[in-house]
Structure formats: structure tokens, C-alpha cells
């Protein structure tokens, strides 16, 4: 018989209360790869072995139950299981855990096949408290990308992989482990550290495993003090068996444990901490084929509005969807509201500590399975035909990467804003369609004008070009739209208000009319500028900016760098203030390089003296007009007259006044001529 691609190693000891759920999760796996099941039961006395033998006789899977023998203990039982595995890869499931996605084996095998440099791969887990239904997500890493790599040093610092049941190994890496690893008590942490001697670990961000914490669990039943003491006693031997670089990290950990004997909360995960709402949510299982659309919603203290948001999704005329809700450690009763929805299309995940809006959104996208992803905020709502309308456009135009719509602004009460509260920029989302080059130019000159909770986008974009940057709060979506238009055309249904976009005061959402949001938006715009032209082809650059470039005929990378630097400083526009702050930094860098400094002098007539003059005319921070406006916000006098706000980055362009043009006399003749042509002066 041909050996399978993978072996599922089911490790059990007195798990009769949970074994049927573990069995069912193995049976549910939908994998194109062949796999067999190997059962290593460690002399159970509660009927677990008998249930496993019954399963082996009746299942269509290829199941082998290892011979009965005396109790070996956790480490030696694992050793015999690893030694008997037939597959190229070994995926572990402990008998009191379960896999909550039918894709678990497929995703992990695919990862190891496509990443030969990785010796193992792990996934996120749902830490599930059997006593009260409380649950949280671990580990809280890897939010910024679709896969992550960890080396042994990083794993030595913190046991990021909470359980064997999250892991799959290369069989040849297990075969190469020293027998000494199994001569001591080696929990998953030590085995994983030993395996990483043969290659880094891959980490995929989907929540595929449920790690059950219960009163009879070998590890989960122990108190924190007991866990601390176990780890402290094991570390000296772990240090002896580890590589030199891992020894450094484990020694540091041992010293920390000795210094703070009861505070090891970041080493091995403890029980899930109940959140203030203390609401038990349904286990977020993935049990069927991928839907047409994955709708992602993040929630943070929006109990007043989240019910309307959820209903507007579930009541869509296009019903083939999944709704992924991620609560970022809300302290209100949001989860009580969410728990009222029993729709099987809803999956809810909850963090027990706040991760940030972009990280929560990234996590939701990482769980998405559909070809298209739609974003909605938990305080907004959709018109009921929204998804149907946008999918029709996407399917009619396969070359298009995303479809946006316009929005209707509402207040906290859900009603249309009174005339005196309608913002000055109320038409910002009513955009016409543009080419990719035109959108790039528009973003450069005006900032964002696309409504984030309106987007339906191909998941392929996030997979290939990255997720949102959690270092930003106001403009992470703007950063992604710049990357998007460099790769795909987009469609904007600018005459269709398919989103009810809620404007709140104070700090209740990122659209809030607050001083902090405005200052943060200014600083983030400069950060967005830093990678504005990354991945932009020369052809797209010239199409978008050729009319204002000094020399649009680019041959070399240094020429391109100089042209872009001059664009940041030369082009008068609504975004001149933050653009020029960034441009000055770029010019200083170019003039500090011997090669580009000579090019700037010979090609553009630009020297350090020109930089001095330009810097002398630049206001490095916000204009006085903006400062006066911020004072009005602080005094509470602006809301009824005019609102300049930054709603997820869409409206940041209105934060800053136009920068005064640099006097042309300070520029070399050729640059001055180009400026006159660009400005019509």
C-alpha cells in the first residue's frame, strides 16, 4: 500500500468525555491529500480505547490503533506515535481537543509543500473553557500578513503554539530528533524547539483548532503557580539540549521565572479570561464549502449600533455569504447583542485584550474563505441590495479589483443629519470613475475619497499585496487603496448611496470629530507617503505624473528617485503640506548619497543650497489655519458650522489647508519652467 501524504496522530488518555468530538473533527476533514490515522492511547481506563477500536472498525478512514501496553506517560507515548507514523507530514490531535475547520489538514499540508524551508507549521487556536463556554484567540501574533515564520529564538522567548493539536511536522524532522528529547518530560514547547533545529516554523493565521481547557486536562487543570514551577524545573534540562542561540533565550527566561515566580503569563497560555460581558458564544466552526462573499466586521464598544449592522448584512438579497465578526475586547454589552443571532452564516471571534482596529480587521480577513471580501463597520449599515449590486459589477468586469459605492451620512440615532450638521465634505464619496493612473494622481493631490465600509474587493489582493497596517488608525485603508490602484482598476458607484455611514462625536469611532484624530491623520499621511510609489511601474508613474515631471523619460532607478522627490515638493495640491514634509526628508537622503547628489546637481541644478531655501519656506508642521481649527474643535464650536474630519482616512484631505507655493525664484531655471507649466503661472 502506498504511504499517505500525511498521518493524523491522535493521542489519548482518559478522554472519553471528548473523544467523539475529536473523532468527528477528523472525519470532517476535506483534503485533496491522502491521510491515515494513527491512534496512540496511553492505557486509558475510562473506555476511551474501546471507543477508538469501535471507530477503527466502522470508519472508512485508514485507522491504526497502536497495541495496548502499560502507561508510558505523555512524552514516551508521543515518541512511539511519532515513530510509527507513515506519512511525510504528521498532524497531531489530542483527544480532548478538536479541529474546528474542515480545511485544517489541507491548509497545513499545502503550507509545508510550498514552504520546504519550514520544519513544521502551526495555526491559531480557540482557547475554550469547557466550564463556562468562554473563549479567546491565541496567539496574538501574525496580524499583518497571511503567513508568518518563527525561528527557535522567538519560540524560546514565548511558547506561541499553545498545543500539539495546532501543529503539523515534517516526518523527517521528527526522525532526526535526539532520543534525549523523549527521555525527559517534553511538552509541545520543547518538542517544537527541537524540531526548529531543522528549519523555522510556519504559522498560518486561521483558527483551525479548539484547545479545550477542563478540570481533567494534564496542563489546563493546573494552577498558574503549578505551571510556573513545572516550567522552572524543566528549563535547566531544556537548556542543555538546546542550540546555543536558544540556550540564551531559555536562560533569560529561567532568570525571569526565578525573579518573578508567580508571573509567567506570557510563557504558556492560561485559561481564557472571561470578558466583562461573560457571554458564551457559539464555537466558530468552518463546516461547509466557501461562500460567494466573506463579510468582515470588527467590533469595539458599539452595542448601540451593532445589531443594525449585523441585520443589514444577514438581510442582504444576496444570501450566499459568511459574516465574520471580531470583537476587540469590548467592555460594553456588544457580545450580548451578537449572541442573539443564531444564523449559521455567522462566526464570532473575541480577543481578551485589545489589539487595535487594523489588527482586528486583518484577523477577520485571515479567516475569510470567499473569493470576495466585503468590509462593514459595526456602527454602520448597508442597503439590502448592496452586495448584489457590487457583485454584478465584479463578475461583469473580471479585470476589476474592487467596487466601492457612495454613502449617506447618519448620526448616532440613525437618522439623516440635520442641515446644520451636514459636513462640508458630504459629497466626498460621490466620485467619478478614473483610470489607475488618474486615481494615483488623485490620491497624491487630494488624499482619500473612497468609502471603506462600502468596498467589495477580491481576496486575492490581500493575499498578494498585504493587509492593513495596524500602526495606523486613521489611514490604514487609504494606504491599501494606493496599493490597490497600482495593481487593479477599480469601479466606484458614486451615485449610489449603499452605505449608511455613521458620524459620531468624541472618540466613539475613527470618524470622530476630535483633535487627536486630526493630528494623528496628519502624521499618518506622511507615513503613507513613504511607500506611495512602492510597486508602481515606470509606465504607471509616467502616465500619472508625466505632465509635471522634469524628465518623464526614465531609464535608471536613480533618475526615478530624483523625479519622485521633486514631485513631492513641486506639485501644488491640497496635500502639499504633508507631501512636502515627506519630500524634504527624501531630498535630504538623496543629497546625502554621492551618486544621487551628483545627479541632482547635473540634471536638475539642485544643490544643498536649494534645499536650504526650500526648507526655509516650508512649514514642517500644521498650518496656522489648521491650528486655529483644532482650537475650535477643542472649544466645541466647530460641529454645527463645518466638520473637517478623518473617517478611516477617507476625508483626511480636508484636514490641511493648501500650502503656500514655494517662490519660483528659489528654483533653478529648468525646474521653475516646469512649475510654471504645471500651475499655469
C-alpha positions in Angstrom: 0.0 0.0 0.0 1.3 3.4 -0.9 2.1 5.6 2.1 -0.2 8.5 2.7 0.9 12.1 2.3 0.1 12.8 6.0 -0.6 10.9 9.2 -3.0 12.2 11.8 -1.6 11.2 15.2 -4.5 11.0 17.7 -3.0 11.0 21.2 -5.4 10.0 24.0 -5.6 9.2 27.7 -8.9 9.0 29.5 -10.7 11.3 27.0 -14.0 9.5 26.8 -15.9 12.7 27.6 -14.4 14.4 24.5 -13.3 11.7 22.1 -16.3 11.7 19.9 -15.8 15.4 19.1 -12.2 14.7 18.3 -13.2 11.8 16.0 -15.9 13.8 14.3 -13.4 16.6 13.6 -11.0 14.2 11.9 -13.8 12.6 9.9 -14.9 16.1 8.7 -11.6 16.9 7.0 -11.9 17.9 3.4 -8.4 17.4 1.9 -7.2 16.6 -1.6 -4.2 14.9 0.1 -4.3 11.3 1.3 -4.0 10.8 5.0 -4.2 7.9 7.5 -5.0 8.0 11.3 -2.7 6.6 13.9 -4.0 6.3 17.4 -1.7 6.3 20.4 -3.7 5.7 23.5 -1.8 5.7 26.8 -3.6 2.9 28.7 -6.9 4.7 29.2 -9.1 3.3 31.9 -12.4 5.1 31.1 -13.4 3.4 27.9 -11.5 5.7 25.5 -9.6 2.8 24.0 -12.7 0.7 23.4 -14.4 3.7 21.7 -11.4 4.1 19.4 -11.3 0.5 18.4 -15.0 0.7 17.6 -14.4 3.7 15.4 -11.5 2.0 13.6 -13.7 -0.9 12.7 -16.6 1.2 11.3 -14.8 4.2 9.7 -13.9 4.4 6.1 -10.7 6.1 7.0 -7.4 4.2 7.3 -7.1 3.9 11.0 -4.4 2.1 13.1 -4.6 1.8 16.8 -1.3 1.1 18.4 -1.1 -2.0 20.7 -2.2 -1.8 24.3 0.5 -1.6 26.9 1.4 -0.2 30.3 1.1 3.5 30.9 4.0 5.4 29.3 3.4 9.0 30.2 2.8 11.8 27.8 6.4 12.1 26.4 7.0 8.4 25.7 3.5 8.0 24.3 4.3 10.7 21.8 7.6 9.2 20.9 6.0 5.8 19.9 3.4 7.7 17.9 5.9 9.8 16.0 8.0 6.6 15.3 5.0 4.7 13.8 3.8 7.5 11.5 3.8 6.6 7.8 3.1 10.0 6.2 5.5 12.6 5.0 3.8 15.0 7.4 2.4 14.3 10.9 -0.5 16.4 12.2 -1.3 15.9 15.9 -4.7 16.0 17.6 -5.0 15.4 21.4 -8.1 13.5 22.4 -9.6 16.3 24.4 -9.2 18.9 21.6 -10.8 19.1 18.2 -10.3 20.7 14.8 -13.0 23.3 14.1 -12.3 23.8 10.4 -12.7 21.2 7.6 -9.7 22.9 6.0 -7.2 22.2 8.7 -5.3 19.4 7.1 -5.5 20.9 3.6 -4.1 24.3 4.7 -1.2 22.9 6.7 -0.2 20.3 4.2 -0.3 22.9 1.4 1.9 25.2 3.5 4.6 22.6 4.1 4.5 21.6 0.4 5.0 25.2 -0.7 7.5 26.1 2.1 10.2 23.4 2.1 12.3 25.6 4.4 9.8 25.1 7.2 10.2 22.0 9.5 6.7 22.5 10.9 3.6 24.6 10.7 1.1 25.8 13.4 -2.2 27.5 13.3 -4.2 29.8 15.6 -6.3 28.1 18.3 -9.5 28.9 20.1 -8.8 28.7 23.8 -12.1 27.2 25.0 -13.1 27.0 28.7 -15.4 23.9 29.0 -16.9 25.1 32.3 -18.4 28.3 31.1 -18.1 28.5 27.3 -15.7 31.4 27.5 -13.3 31.6 24.6 -10.4 33.7 23.3 -7.9 33.6 20.4 -4.2 32.6 20.7 -1.6 33.5 19.7 -2.0 37.3 19.2 0.7 37.4 16.5 0.8 37.4 12.7 -1.9 40.0 12.2 -0.1 41.9 9.4 0.3 39.1 6.9 -1.2 35.9 5.6 1.6 33.7 6.9 4.5 34.2 9.3 7.8 32.4 10.0 9.2 32.0 13.5 12.7 30.8 14.4 13.8 29.0 17.5 14.8 32.1 19.3 11.4 33.7 19.0 9.7 30.4 20.1 12.1 30.2 23.1 11.0 33.6 24.3 7.3 32.7 24.3 5.5 29.4 23.6 3.4 30.9 20.8 2.0 27.5 19.8 -0.3 26.6 22.7 -0.9 23.0 21.9 0.3 20.0 19.9 -3.1 20.0 18.3 -2.3 23.1 16.4 0.9 21.6 14.9 1.9 19.6 11.8 5.5 18.4 11.4 7.8 17.0 8.7 8.3 13.4 9.5 12.0 13.5 8.6 12.4 16.3 11.2 10.8 14.2 13.9 13.0 11.2 12.9 16.1 13.4 13.4 15.2 14.4 17.0 17.7 13.3 19.6 16.3 10.4 21.8 17.2 12.6 24.8 14.2 14.8 24.0 11.9 12.0 24.9 13.8 10.9 28.0 12.6 14.0 29.8 9.2 15.4 30.2 8.9 17.2 26.9 5.7 19.2 26.4 4.9 20.6 23.0 7.1 23.6 23.6 10.3 21.5 23.9 9.5 19.2 21.0 8.8 22.3 18.8 12.1 23.9 19.9 13.9 20.7 19.0 12.2 20.4 15.6 13.1 24.0 14.8 16.8 23.0 14.7 15.9 21.6 11.2 14.1 24.7 9.9 11.9 27.6 11.0 8.2 27.1 11.9 5.5 28.4 9.6 2.4 30.0 11.2 -0.9 30.3 9.4 -3.4 32.7 10.8 -6.6 30.8 10.5 -8.3 29.5 13.7 -8.4 25.8 13.0 -8.1 24.1 16.4 -10.0 24.2 19.6 -7.8 23.8 22.7 -10.1 22.6 25.4 -9.4 23.8 29.0 -11.1 21.5 31.5 -10.7 20.1 35.0 -9.1 16.8 34.0 -6.7 18.3 31.5 -3.0 17.4 32.0 -2.0 21.1 31.6 -5.2 23.2 31.7 -6.3 21.8 35.1 -3.1 23.0 36.7 -3.0 26.3 38.6 -0.7 29.1 37.3 1.7 28.6 40.2 1.9 24.8 39.4 2.6 25.6 35.7 5.3 28.0 36.7 7.0 25.5 38.9 6.9 22.8 36.2 8.5 25.0 33.6 11.1 26.2 36.0 12.1 22.7 36.9 12.2 21.6 33.2 14.2 24.6 31.9 17.7 23.5 33.0 17.4 20.3 31.1 15.8 22.1 28.1 18.8 24.4 28.1 21.3 21.5 28.0 19.5 20.0 24.9 19.1 23.3 23.0 21.3 25.1 20.5 23.5 28.0 21.7 21.1 30.7 20.5 18.1 29.0 22.1 20.1 28.5 25.3 20.5 32.3 25.6 16.7 32.8 25.4 15.8 29.9 27.8 18.4 31.1 30.3 16.9 34.5 30.2 13.5 33.0 30.8 14.8 30.9 33.7 16.2 34.0 35.4 12.9 35.8 34.8 11.0 33.0 36.4 13.2 32.9 39.4 12.8 36.7 39.8 9.0 36.6 39.5 8.0 33.1 40.4 4.3 33.7 40.0 4.2 35.9 36.9 4.8 33.8 33.8 1.6 34.8 32.0 3.5 35.3 28.7 5.2 31.9 28.6 2.4 29.3 28.4 -1.2 30.3 27.9 -3.5 30.2 30.9 -7.3 29.7 30.9 -9.3 32.1 28.8 -10.0 35.3 30.8 -13.8 36.0 30.9 -14.6 39.3 29.4 -16.9 41.8 31.2 -20.0 40.6 29.2 -19.4 36.9 30.3 -21.3 35.7 27.2 -20.8 32.2 25.9 -20.7 32.3 22.1 -21.1 29.5 19.6 -17.9 27.8 18.6 -16.9 29.4 15.2 -16.8 26.2 13.1 -16.0 26.1 9.4 -18.1 23.2 8.1 -19.1 23.7 4.5 -17.9 25.0 1.2 -16.6 28.5 0.7 -19.4 31.1 0.2 -19.5 33.7 -2.5 -18.7 36.6 -0.2 -17.0 36.9 3.1 -18.3 39.9 5.1 -15.9 41.1 7.8 -16.9 43.2 10.7 -14.8 44.4 13.7 -16.5 45.5 16.9 -15.4 47.6 19.8 -18.0 49.0 22.2 -20.7 49.5 19.7 -23.6 47.8 21.5 -25.9 50.6 20.5 -25.4 50.0 16.7 -24.1 46.5 16.1 -27.5 44.9 15.9 -28.5 47.1 13.0 -25.1 46.5 11.3 -25.5 42.7 11.6 -29.1 42.7 10.4 -28.2 44.8 7.3 -25.7 42.0 6.3 -27.8 39.0 7.0 -30.9 40.5 5.3 -29.0 41.1 2.0 -30.8 39.9 -1.1 -27.6 38.1 -2.0 -27.6 35.4 0.7 -24.5 33.2 -0.2 -22.2 34.8 2.4 -20.4 34.3 5.7 -20.3 37.1 8.3 -17.1 37.1 10.4 -17.4 39.3 13.5 -14.3 40.0 15.5 -14.7 41.7 18.9 -11.6 43.6 20.0 -12.2 43.2 23.8 -15.3 45.3 24.1 -16.1 46.4 27.6 -19.8 47.1 26.9 -22.6 44.6 26.2 -21.8 44.2 22.5 -21.3 40.5 22.7 -24.7 40.0 24.4 -26.3 41.6 21.3 -24.2 39.5 18.9 -25.1 36.3 20.8 -28.8 36.8 19.9 -28.1 35.9 16.3 -28.3 32.2 15.6 -27.7 32.4 11.9 -25.2 29.6 10.8 -23.5 32.0 8.4 -22.1 34.0 11.4 -18.8 33.2 13.0 -17.7 35.2 16.0 -14.2 35.6 17.4 -13.3 37.5 20.5 -9.9 38.9 21.8 -9.5 39.1 25.5 -7.1 42.1 25.1 -7.4 45.0 22.7 -5.4 44.5 19.5 -6.3 47.6 17.5 -8.7 48.2 14.7 -6.5 47.2 11.8 -5.2 44.1 13.5 -8.8 43.0 14.2 -9.8 43.7 10.6 -6.8 41.8 9.4 -7.7 38.8 11.6 -11.2 38.8 10.1 -9.8 38.8 6.6 -7.4 36.0 7.5 -10.5 33.9 8.4 -12.3 34.7 5.2 -12.8 31.9 2.7 -14.7 33.5 -0.2 -13.3 35.0 -3.4 -14.7 38.4 -2.5 -14.3 40.3 0.8 -16.7 43.0 1.9 -15.9 45.3 4.9 -18.5 46.8 7.2 -18.0 48.7 10.4 -20.1 47.7 13.5 -21.6 51.2 13.7 -22.6 51.4 10.0 -25.3 49.7 7.9 -25.9 48.6 4.3 -28.8 48.9 1.9 -30.2 45.5 1.3 -29.2 45.2 -2.3 -25.7 46.4 -1.8 -23.8 43.1 -2.3 -26.0 42.1 -5.2 -25.2 45.3 -7.0 -21.5 45.2 -6.4 -21.1 41.5 -7.3 -22.8 42.1 -10.6 -20.1 44.7 -11.4 -17.3 42.4 -10.3 -18.5 39.5 -12.3 -19.1 41.6 -15.4 -15.6 43.1 -15.1 -13.1 40.4 -14.1 -10.3 42.8 -14.6 -11.5 45.0 -11.8 -10.1 44.5 -8.3 -12.8 46.2 -6.2 -16.1 48.0 -6.3 -16.9 51.0 -4.0 -20.1 52.9 -3.5 -21.1 56.3 -2.1 -22.7 56.7 1.3 -25.4 58.5 3.1 -24.4 60.1 6.4 -26.4 59.5 9.5 -26.0 60.4 13.2 -25.8 58.3 16.3 -29.6 57.9 16.2 -29.6 56.5 12.7 -31.4 59.5 11.2 -30.2 61.7 8.4 -28.1 64.6 9.7 -29.9 67.8 10.3 -28.9 70.5 7.7 -26.6 72.4 10.1 -24.7 69.1 10.9 -24.2 68.0 7.3 -20.4 68.1 6.8 -18.8 70.4 4.2 -17.3 67.3 2.5 -20.7 65.5 2.2 -20.1 64.7 -1.5 -16.6 63.3 -1.0 -17.7 59.7 -1.7 -19.5 60.7 -4.9 -16.6 60.1 -7.1 -16.5 59.5 -10.9 -14.6 56.6 -12.3 -11.0 57.0 -13.2 -8.1 55.1 -14.7 -5.5 53.6 -12.4 -3.1 56.5 -13.2 -5.8 59.1 -12.6 -6.6 57.5 -9.2 -2.9 57.5 -8.3 -2.7 61.2 -9.2 -5.9 62.0 -7.3 -4.7 60.3 -4.2 -1.4 62.2 -4.4 -3.1 65.6 -4.7 -6.2 65.1 -2.6 -5.9 62.2 -0.3 -8.6 59.6 0.1 -12.1 59.7 -1.2 -13.2 56.1 -1.1 -15.7 54.8 1.5 -14.1 51.9 3.4 -17.3 50.2 4.6 -18.5 50.2 1.0 -15.8 48.1 -0.5 -16.2 44.6 -2.0 -12.7 43.5 -3.0 -11.1 40.4 -4.4 -9.4 38.5 -1.5 -6.6 37.9 -3.9 -5.5 41.5 -3.4 -4.9 41.0 0.3 -3.2 37.6 -0.3 -0.8 39.1 -2.8 -0.3 42.7 -1.7 -0.8 42.7 2.1 -3.2 43.6 4.8 -3.8 46.8 6.8 -1.1 48.5 8.8 -2.1 48.5 12.5 0.5 51.2 13.1 -2.1 53.5 11.6 -5.6 54.3 13.0 -6.9 57.0 10.6 -5.5 56.0 7.2 -4.8 52.2 7.0 -7.5 51.9 4.3 -6.0 54.8 2.3 -2.6 53.0 2.3 -4.3 49.9 0.9 -6.2 51.8 -1.8 -3.0 53.3 -3.1 -1.5 49.8 -3.3 -4.8 48.6 -5.0 -4.9 51.1 -7.8 -1.2 50.3 -8.7 -2.3 46.7 -9.4 -6.0 46.7 -10.4 -8.6 49.0 -12.0 -11.5 49.8 -9.6 -15.1 50.8 -10.0 -16.9 53.5 -7.9 -20.7 53.6 -7.9 -20.5 57.2 -7.0 -24.2 58.0 -7.5 -25.5 55.1 -5.3 -25.6 55.6 -1.5 -25.5 52.0 -0.5 -23.9 52.6 3.0 -25.4 54.4 6.0 -22.2 55.9 7.3 -22.4 57.0 10.9 -20.7 60.1 12.1 -20.1 60.1 15.9 -18.6 62.7 18.2 -15.8 62.3 20.8 -13.7 59.1 20.3 -16.5 56.6 19.5 -15.2 55.8 16.1 -12.4 56.7 13.8 -14.7 59.3 12.1 -15.0 61.2 15.4 -14.5 64.9 15.3 -11.6 65.1 17.7 -8.2 66.9 17.9 -6.4 63.6 18.4 -7.8 62.1 15.2 -6.8 65.1 13.1 -3.3 65.3 14.4 -2.9 61.5 14.0 -4.3 61.8 10.5 -1.6 64.4 9.6 1.2 62.2 10.9 -0.2 59.1 9.2 -0.4 60.8 5.9 3.3 61.4 6.0 3.8 57.7 6.8 1.6 56.7 3.8 3.7 58.9 1.6 6.8 56.8 2.5 5.6 53.9 0.4 3.3 55.7 -2.0 5.3 54.8 -5.1 6.4 51.3 -4.0 5.4 48.8 -6.6 4.5 51.5 -9.1 5.7 50.7 -12.6 7.6 53.4 -14.6 4.7 53.3 -17.1 2.1 54.0 -14.5 4.2 56.7 -12.9 4.7 58.5 -16.2 1.1 58.2 -17.2 0.0 59.7 -13.8 2.6 62.4 -13.4 4.4 62.8 -16.8 2.9 66.2 -17.4 4.6 67.6 -14.2 7.8 65.6 -14.3 11.1 67.4 -15.2 12.2 64.4 -17.3 9.5 61.8 -17.9 11.8 59.6 -19.9 13.2 57.4 -17.1 16.0 54.9 -17.7 17.6 54.3 -14.3 16.4 53.9 -10.7 18.3 57.0 -9.5 16.6 59.1 -12.1 13.2 57.8 -10.9 14.1 58.6 -7.3 15.0 62.2 -8.1 11.9 62.7 -10.1 9.7 61.4 -7.3 11.4 63.6 -4.7 10.8 66.7 -6.8 7.1 65.7 -7.3 6.7 65.6 -3.5 8.0 69.2 -3.2 6.9 70.8 -6.5 3.3 69.8 -7.1 0.9 72.3 -5.6 -2.2 70.5 -4.3 -4.5 70.0 -1.3 -2.0 67.6 0.2 1.1 69.9 -0.3 1.7 70.3 3.4 2.3 66.6 4.4 3.7 65.8 1.0 6.4 68.4 1.3 7.3 67.3 4.8 8.0 63.9 3.3 9.6 65.4 0.2 12.2 67.3 2.3 13.2 64.1 4.0 13.6 62.3 0.7 15.7 65.2 -0.7 18.0 65.2 2.3 18.6 61.5 1.7 19.3 61.9 -2.0 21.7 64.8 -1.4 23.4 62.7 1.3 24.2 60.0 -1.3 27.3 60.7 -3.5 25.7 59.3 -6.7 22.2 60.9 -6.5 23.7 64.2 -5.2 25.8 64.5 -8.4 22.7 63.6 -10.5 20.6 66.2 -8.7 23.3 68.8 -9.4 23.9 68.0 -13.0 20.5 67.0 -14.2 18.3 69.3 -12.1 20.6 72.0 -10.9 19.6 71.2 -7.3 22.1 71.5 -4.5 22.3 71.8 -0.8 21.6 75.5 -1.1 18.4 74.9 -2.9 17.4 72.5 -0.1 18.2 75.3 2.4 15.9 77.7 0.6 13.1 75.2 0.2 13.3 74.2 3.9 13.1 77.8 4.8 9.8 78.3 3.1 8.3 75.1 4.4 6.1 74.8 7.4 7.1 71.5 8.8 4.1 71.0 11.0 0.5 72.1 10.6 -0.5 75.4 9.1 -1.8 78.2 11.4 -5.3 77.8 9.8 -5.3 74.1 10.8 -4.1 75.0 14.4 -6.9 77.6 14.7 -9.4 75.0 13.6 -8.1 72.5 16.1 -8.6 75.1 18.8 -12.2 75.5 17.7 -12.7 71.7 17.9 -11.3 71.8 21.5 -13.7 74.6 22.3 -16.6 72.6 20.8 -17.6 75.4 18.4 -17.0 73.6 15.1 -19.6 70.8 14.9 -22.5 73.0 14.0 -20.7 75.1 11.4 -18.2 72.9 9.5 -16.7 69.5 10.2 -13.3 68.6 8.9 -12.8 65.0 9.9 -10.8 61.9 9.0 -13.1 59.0 8.7 -10.9 55.9 8.4 -8.7 58.1 6.2 -11.4 58.9 3.6 -11.6 62.6 4.5 -8.1 63.4 5.6 -7.5 65.7 2.6 -9.8 68.3 4.3 -7.6 68.5 7.4 -4.9 70.5 5.9 -5.0 73.9 4.0 -3.2 74.3 0.8 0.5 75.0 1.3 1.8 78.3 0.0 3.7 77.8 -3.2 7.4 77.9 -2.9 8.6 81.1 -4.6 9.7 80.1 -8.0 12.8 82.4 -7.8 14.3 79.9 -5.4 14.4 77.2 -8.0 16.8 76.6 -10.9 15.6 77.8 -14.3 14.5 74.4 -15.6 12.5 73.5 -12.5 10.9 76.9 -12.5 9.9 76.5 -16.1 8.2 73.1 -15.2 6.5 74.7 -12.3 5.1 77.5 -14.4 3.8 75.0 -16.9 2.2 72.9 -14.2 0.5 75.8 -12.4 -0.3 77.9 -15.4 1.6 80.9 -14.0 
